[in-house]
């Protein structure tokens, strides 16, 4: 591991300080904690009189690199800080937030590995009865909008202690966002939580910098410039250029907005004279032309490419919270701009007004190097839940305790997924040695290890070490996806590092089987049949889950997914290699109902596609509008942010009515007789009664004579229920 570097590059540069290059905080002398303490008794045993940083999380504390609070906590510990954990506190008062005392530096607040609302509610807005991140899967141990609630309680407990929020719940709410659960646009979570700093994306760099800067005596008001952070400011600072992106339809002839939004040459000359007089010891009188805050230069978005703007001192002005609340088209536009500014090497700062405040979103963090990824995953995790839980079962831990995360990020850009908004589009891969070391730790440390590694993967299993062939091209690229509408010619698609990794993992003594459970980009896999052969021969336990999501191009284009022919091509190779291996193996395709762009005709075609192939899906997914996803912008605005947004843009078909959403889900489960009445009714309305019958060409059977009265009564009751909802 590299030692402390003599150079200290700016944390906002393209070559930031390495995670392991910071001088350690003085508390390093206390050493490494067996587990990060959750009580005063544990602190006493460690010889601590206080915590430097306290992490508040909505998940049970599991000291494992797949759990965010453990990664954050162990990283801060590696910097020399004393870190405590408050996991799943009661939130009806501030007292549970005082259990470890007042942190010396700040509270770190996270909603956990899942968004608290997605954790609690289904896509049909029904309350879930379990929580996989809680002992015994007990529901109700976290509040809705956990980050906001916890932050408010931390403020009540110790009002003058800084609060830093992060994790997926905060990250995906950094600007105004459509909230499916209240069916409204909500403010940035920074405003509602009254937090000081928000960390988004892979937050290790920003977190280390924030911790060390505060430890050195900096206030949070001085930490406004860090990559991967968002803050609230009263006003825009002097000297910046604004790129105005607050509208979608500009006039044919646009001029740069003139004074008073540009610095005056006279003011600059006067400022120079004042400095000279000051240097000579002359008395300096207040000059409003120089000393008062100066408005910035404003450049309309259509003109910004040729305006000679300094990229380090410019920002994009998004439509305000008020505007996106009242204008869905502007919401779609703001979403498009945010996603276009996702490349950390060319992204600009984003600014959005919320009433009198400015939400200031700095560019994304520079991805971690392989050496830094290894550093994070080699931290001293116990790889099991905190001892205070005793023998209590935590389902999420059971699911991942023998899995290994080999990379972060995803360049797929699927519109319904928020991974790219959170982890970024640039793949960050661990070294082969680091991964193999972790497999050895699982074998030696995980109780009851049977010899099976349950997964070698990440957001996508087969993106390990895949990146742009040209760093220069990567730094200028603004594509929303590297694989849609086609695989970019500059993308490295060589899967041999993954294939080699699989072979070495299988060869580790004590390892009997290595499964691949993470999602797979089969269109990418087609570029390397040798990888498919390796996967099918050794790493599929009878079934392989993949996600074509739909069969129809019209819907797939709104998902940014490949055509169904790619699935067919993959299946040919999958079957071929399974046969060569002497195995009977099957693909389990996943599909989404009610996605924006998917009308009843598309769902009918998908259900016929499923029936022709004798697929009878048991578990199907209804589109869930998660915060900041592009598909969520489609859902709310009924516009397509994958293209330039206009008021006259073609509207996207959207299913917001719960009955319509249930119908689309019923089409996926055409084989379930409970869905037949609904499907028959829909087919009749669509003029497709030819699909009602008992032949192989039919989708659902007709009503039996003996059941006609029963179905009539059921339909009558259903219509009454609809009337009540309306």
Residue pairs with C-beta under 8 A, 6 or more apart in sequence:
1 20
1 371
1 375
2 18
2 20
2 21
2 371
3 21
4 21
4 22
4 23
5 17
5 18
5 21
8 17
9 15
9 16
9 17
10 16
11 17
11 205
11 206
11 209
11 226
11 227
12 225
12 226
12 227
12 362
14 345
14 366
15 366
16 205
16 227
16 366
17 209
18 369
18 371
18 372
19 75
19 204
19 205
19 208
19 368
19 372
19 375
19 376
20 78
20 372
20 375
22 79
22 208
22 212
24 79
24 80
25 52
25 79
25 80
25 81
25 211
25 212
25 215
26 80
27 52
27 80
27 81
27 82
28 80
30 46
30 47
30 48
30 82
32 77
32 380
33 42
33 46
33 77
33 83
34 382
35 42
35 61
35 63
35 382
35 386
35 387
36 55
36 61
36 63
36 70
36 73
36 74
36 77
36 83
36 84
36 85
37 43
37 45
37 46
37 48
37 51
37 84
37 85
37 100
38 61
38 84
38 85
38 86
38 87
38 100
38 386
38 388
39 99
39 100
39 388
40 99
40 100
40 101
43 49
43 50
43 51
43 84
43 100
46 82
48 82
50 82
50 101
50 102
50 103
50 104
51 82
51 83
51 84
51 100
51 101
51 103
51 104
52 76
52 81
52 82
52 83
52 103
52 104
52 105
52 211
52 215
53 76
53 81
53 82
53 83
53 84
53 103
53 104
53 105
53 106
53 107
53 108
53 211
54 83
54 84
54 85
54 86
54 100
54 103
54 107
54 108
55 69
55 72
55 73
55 83
55 84
55 85
55 86
55 107
55 108
55 109
55 110
56 86
56 89
56 97
56 107
56 108
56 109
56 110
56 150
56 154
57 68
57 69
57 85
57 86
57 87
57 88
57 109
57 110
57 111
57 112
57 167
58 88
58 110
58 111
58 112
58 116
58 133
58 141
58 142
58 143
58 146
58 150
59 67
59 68
59 69
59 87
59 88
59 112
59 113
59 133
59 134
59 142
59 396
60 87
60 88
60 133
60 134
60 135
60 385
60 386
60 389
60 394
61 67
61 69
61 70
61 85
61 87
61 385
61 386
62 70
62 384
62 385
62 386
62 394
62 396
62 397
63 70
63 74
63 381
63 382
63 383
63 384
63 385
63 386
64 70
64 381
64 382
64 383
64 384
64 397
64 400
64 401
65 71
65 376
65 377
65 379
65 381
65 405
65 438
66 113
66 400
66 403
66 405
67 113
67 397
68 110
68 112
68 113
68 167
68 168
69 85
69 87
69 110
69 112
70 381
71 204
71 376
71 379
72 108
72 110
72 166
72 203
72 207
73 83
73 85
74 379
74 380
74 381
75 204
75 207
75 208
75 376
75 379
76 83
76 207
76 208
76 211
77 83
77 379
78 375
78 379
79 208
79 211
79 212
81 105
81 211
81 215
84 100
84 103
85 386
86 96
86 97
86 99
86 100
87 386
88 134
88 141
88 142
89 96
89 97
89 99
89 150
89 153
90 96
91 143
91 149
91 150
91 153
93 153
94 153
94 154
94 156
94 157
95 157
96 153
97 150
97 153
97 154
97 156
97 157
98 157
98 158
102 157
102 158
102 161
103 158
103 161
105 162
105 211
105 214
105 215
106 161
106 162
106 163
106 164
106 196
106 210
106 211
106 214
106 220
107 151
107 154
107 158
107 161
107 162
107 163
107 164
108 164
108 165
108 166
108 207
109 147
109 150
109 151
109 154
109 163
109 164
109 165
109 166
109 170
109 193
109 195
110 147
110 165
110 166
110 167
110 169
110 170
111 142
111 146
111 147
111 167
111 168
111 169
111 170
112 119
112 133
112 142
112 146
112 167
112 169
113 133
113 167
113 168
113 396
114 133
114 168
115 168
115 169
115 172
115 626
115 627
116 142
116 143
116 144
116 145
116 146
116 147
116 169
117 144
117 145
117 180
117 181
118 624
118 626
119 128
119 131
119 133
119 142
120 127
120 128
120 131
120 139
120 142
120 144
121 127
121 128
121 181
122 128
123 594
123 621
123 622
123 623
123 624
123 661
124 622
124 658
124 661
124 662
125 181
125 658
127 139
128 139
129 139
130 137
130 138
130 139
130 395
131 137
131 138
131 139
131 140
131 141
131 142
132 394
132 395
132 396
132 399
133 394
133 395
133 396
134 141
134 142
134 394
135 389
135 392
135 393
135 394
136 392
136 393
137 393
137 395
143 149
143 150
144 181
145 169
145 192
146 169
147 165
147 167
147 169
147 170
147 173
147 189
147 193
147 195
148 189
148 192
148 193
151 163
151 165
151 193
151 194
151 195
152 193
152 194
154 161
154 163
155 163
155 194
162 196
162 197
162 214
162 220
163 193
163 194
163 195
163 196
163 197
164 195
164 196
164 197
164 198
164 199
164 207
164 210
165 189
165 190
165 193
165 195
165 197
165 198
165 199
166 198
166 199
166 200
166 203
166 207
168 418
168 422
169 189
170 189
170 193
170 195
170 198
170 199
170 200
171 198
171 199
171 200
171 201
171 203
171 421
171 422
172 418
172 421
172 422
172 626
172 627
172 628
173 186
173 188
173 189
173 627
173 628
174 188
174 189
174 190
174 198
174 200
174 230
174 359
174 361
174 628
175 188
175 230
175 318
175 334
175 338
175 350
175 352
175 359
175 361
175 628
176 185
176 186
176 187
176 188
176 321
176 324
176 325
176 331
176 334
176 352
176 354
177 185
177 186
177 188
177 627
177 628
177 632
178 184
178 185
178 186
178 331
178 625
178 627
178 632
178 633
178 635
178 636
179 185
179 186
179 627
180 624
180 625
180 626
180 632
180 635
184 325
185 321
185 324
185 325
185 331
185 636
186 192
187 321
187 354
188 198
188 230
188 232
188 321
188 352
188 354
188 359
189 195
189 198
190 198
190 230
190 231
190 232
190 359
191 232
191 354
191 357
191 359
196 220
196 231
197 210
197 220
197 223
197 229
197 230
197 231
198 229
198 230
198 231
199 206
199 207
199 210
199 228
199 229
200 228
200 229
200 230
200 361
200 364
200 422
201 228
201 364
201 365
201 422
201 423
201 424
202 228
202 365
202 367
202 368
202 408
202 409
202 423
202 424
202 428
203 228
203 365
204 365
204 368
204 372
204 376
205 227
205 228
205 365
205 366
205 368
206 226
206 227
206 228
206 229
206 365
209 223
209 226
210 223
210 226
210 229
213 222
213 223
214 220
214 223
220 231
223 229
223 231
224 231
224 233
224 360
225 362
226 362
227 344
227 362
227 363
227 364
227 365
227 366
228 362
228 363
228 364
228 365
229 362
230 359
230 360
230 361
230 362
231 359
231 360
231 362
232 354
232 357
232 358
232 359
232 360
233 357
233 358
233 360
234 356
234 357
234 358
235 293
235 358
236 242
236 296
236 315
236 351
236 358
238 293
238 294
238 296
239 263
239 294
239 296
239 313
240 296
240 313
240 314
240 315
241 296
241 297
241 298
241 299
241 307
241 309
241 310
241 313
241 314
241 315
242 261
242 296
242 297
242 298
242 299
242 314
242 315
242 316
242 317
242 351
243 299
243 300
243 301
243 304
243 309
243 314
243 315
243 316
243 317
243 348
244 257
244 298
244 299
244 300
244 301
244 317
245 301
245 316
245 317
245 318
245 319
245 333
245 334
245 337
246 317
246 318
246 319
246 320
246 323
246 330
247 319
247 330
248 329
248 330
248 333
248 645
248 646
248 647
249 646
249 647
250 300
250 301
250 302
254 300
254 302
254 303
256 297
256 298
256 299
256 300
256 303
256 307
257 298
257 299
257 300
260 295
261 295
261 296
261 297
261 298
262 295
262 296
262 297
262 298
263 294
263 297
264 289
266 289
267 289
267 290
267 294
270 287
270 289
270 290
271 290
274 284
274 287
274 290
277 284
278 284
299 307
299 309
301 316
304 314
311 346
311 348
314 348
314 349
315 348
315 349
315 350
315 351
315 360
316 337
316 341
316 348
316 349
316 350
316 351
317 351
317 352
318 324
318 334
318 337
318 338
318 350
318 351
318 352
319 327
319 330
319 331
319 333
319 334
319 352
320 352
320 353
320 354
321 352
321 353
321 354
321 355
322 353
322 355
323 330
324 330
324 331
324 334
325 331
328 636
328 637
328 638
328 639
329 637
329 639
329 645
329 646
329 647
329 649
331 633
331 636
331 637
332 633
332 634
332 636
332 637
332 639
332 640
332 641
332 645
333 641
333 645
334 352
335 628
335 630
335 632
335 633
335 641
336 630
336 633
336 641
336 642
336 644
336 645
337 350
338 350
338 421
338 628
339 421
339 480
339 630
339 641
340 478
340 480
341 347
341 348
341 350
341 363
342 364
342 420
342 421
342 424
342 425
343 364
343 425
343 426
343 474
343 475
343 477
343 478
344 363
344 364
344 365
344 366
344 367
344 424
344 426
345 366
345 474
345 475
345 476
346 475
346 476
346 477
346 478
347 363
347 364
348 363
349 360
349 361
349 362
349 363
350 360
350 361
351 358
351 359
351 360
351 361
352 358
352 359
352 361
353 359
364 424
365 424
367 409
367 424
367 426
367 428
368 376
368 408
368 428
369 428
370 428
370 429
370 430
370 431
371 431
373 408
373 428
373 429
373 430
373 431
373 434
374 430
374 431
374 433
374 434
377 405
377 430
377 434
377 438
378 434
378 437
382 445
383 401
383 441
383 442
383 445
383 446
384 397
384 401
384 445
384 446
384 447
385 392
385 394
385 397
399 454
400 454
400 455
401 442
401 446
402 442
402 446
402 449
402 452
402 453
402 454
403 453
403 454
403 455
403 456
403 457
403 517
404 435
404 438
404 439
404 442
404 453
404 455
404 456
404 457
405 430
405 457
405 458
406 429
406 430
406 435
406 456
406 457
406 458
406 464
406 501
407 427
407 428
407 429
407 430
407 458
407 459
407 463
407 464
407 465
408 423
408 424
408 427
408 428
408 458
408 459
409 419
409 420
409 423
409 424
409 425
409 426
409 427
409 428
409 458
409 459
409 463
410 417
410 419
410 420
410 423
410 425
410 427
410 459
410 460
410 463
411 420
411 425
411 426
411 427
411 463
411 466
411 481
411 482
411 483
411 491
412 420
412 460
412 481
412 482
412 483
412 484
412 521
412 560
413 420
413 425
413 479
413 480
413 481
413 482
413 483
413 484
413 560
414 481
414 549
414 559
414 560
414 561
415 558
415 559
415 560
415 629
415 630
415 631
415 634
415 642
416 549
416 559
416 592
416 595
416 623
416 624
416 626
416 629
416 631
417 629
418 626
418 627
418 628
418 629
419 459
421 628
421 629
423 459
425 481
425 482
426 467
426 474
427 463
427 464
427 465
427 466
427 467
429 464
429 465
432 497
432 500
432 501
432 504
435 456
435 501
435 505
436 504
436 505
436 508
439 453
439 505
439 508
439 511
440 508
442 449
442 453
443 449
443 451
443 508
443 510
443 511
449 510
450 512
451 510
451 511
451 512
451 513
452 511
452 512
452 513
452 514
452 515
453 505
453 511
453 513
453 514
453 515
454 515
454 517
455 461
455 515
455 516
455 517
455 518
456 501
456 502
456 505
456 514
456 516
456 518
457 516
457 517
457 518
457 519
458 464
458 518
459 518
459 519
460 518
460 519
460 520
460 521
461 498
461 516
461 517
461 518
461 519
461 520
462 495
462 498
462 520
462 521
462 524
462 525
462 531
463 521
463 524
464 497
464 498
464 501
465 492
465 497
465 498
466 491
466 492
466 493
466 494
466 495
466 524
467 474
467 491
467 492
468 474
468 477
468 482
468 488
468 490
468 491
468 492
469 490
469 491
469 492
470 490
473 490
474 490
479 488
480 560
480 630
480 642
481 560
482 488
482 491
483 491
483 521
483 523
483 524
483 562
484 560
484 561
484 562
485 557
485 560
487 493
487 523
487 524
487 527
493 524
493 527
493 528
494 528
495 524
495 525
495 527
495 528
495 530
495 531
496 528
496 530
496 531
498 531
499 528
499 530
499 531
499 534
502 514
502 534
502 535
502 538
502 539
503 534
505 511
505 514
506 513
506 514
506 538
513 541
514 538
514 539
515 539
515 540
515 541
516 535
516 539
516 540
516 544
517 545
519 545
519 546
519 547
520 535
520 544
520 545
520 546
522 546
522 548
522 566
522 567
522 570
523 562
523 566
523 570
525 531
525 532
525 535
525 570
526 532
526 566
526 569
526 570
526 573
529 573
532 570
532 573
532 574
532 577
533 573
533 577
533 580
535 544
536 544
536 573
536 574
536 577
536 578
536 581
536 583
536 585
537 577
537 580
537 581
537 583
540 578
540 583
540 585
542 583
542 584
542 585
542 586
543 585
543 586
543 587
543 588
544 574
544 585
544 586
544 587
544 588
545 587
545 588
545 590
546 567
546 570
546 587
546 588
546 589
546 590
547 589
547 590
547 591
548 561
548 564
548 566
548 567
548 589
548 590
548 591
549 556
549 559
549 561
549 590
549 591
549 592
549 595
550 556
550 559
550 561
550 564
550 591
550 592
550 595
550 598
550 602
550 606
551 564
551 605
551 606
551 609
552 564
552 598
552 602
552 605
552 606
553 563
554 597
554 598
554 602
555 595
555 597
555 598
555 602
556 562
556 563
556 564
557 597
558 595
558 596
558 597
558 598
558 631
558 634
558 640
558 642
558 652
559 592
559 595
559 597
559 631
560 630
560 642
564 609
567 589
570 587
571 587
574 585
574 587
578 584
578 585
589 615
589 617
590 621
591 606
591 610
591 617
591 620
591 621
591 668
592 598
592 621
592 622
592 623
593 603
593 620
593 621
593 622
593 623
593 661
593 664
593 665
593 667
593 668
594 622
594 623
594 655
594 660
594 661
594 664
594 665
595 623
595 631
596 623
596 631
596 634
596 635
596 638
596 652
596 653
596 654
596 655
597 634
597 652
597 653
598 653
598 655
598 664
599 653
600 663
600 664
600 667
600 682
600 686
601 686
603 663
603 664
603 667
603 668
604 667
604 682
604 683
604 686
604 688
604 691
604 699
606 667
606 668
607 667
607 668
607 670
607 699
608 691
608 699
610 616
610 617
610 668
610 670
611 670
611 671
611 699
616 669
616 671
617 668
617 669
618 669
620 665
620 668
620 669
622 661
622 664
622 665
623 631
623 635
623 655
623 661
625 631
625 632
625 635
625 636
626 632
630 641
630 642
633 639
633 641
634 640
634 641
634 652
634 654
635 654
635 656
637 645
638 651
638 652
638 654
639 645
639 649
639 651
639 652
640 649
640 650
640 652
643 649
655 661
655 664
658 725
659 722
662 678
663 678
663 679
663 682
666 672
666 675
666 678
666 679
667 679
667 682
669 675
670 679
670 699
670 700
676 700
676 701
677 703
677 711
677 714
677 715
679 699
679 700
680 692
680 700
680 702
680 703
681 715
683 689
683 691
683 692
683 699
683 700
684 692
691 697
691 698
691 699
691 700
692 698
692 699
692 700
692 701
692 702
693 701
693 702
694 701
694 702
703 711
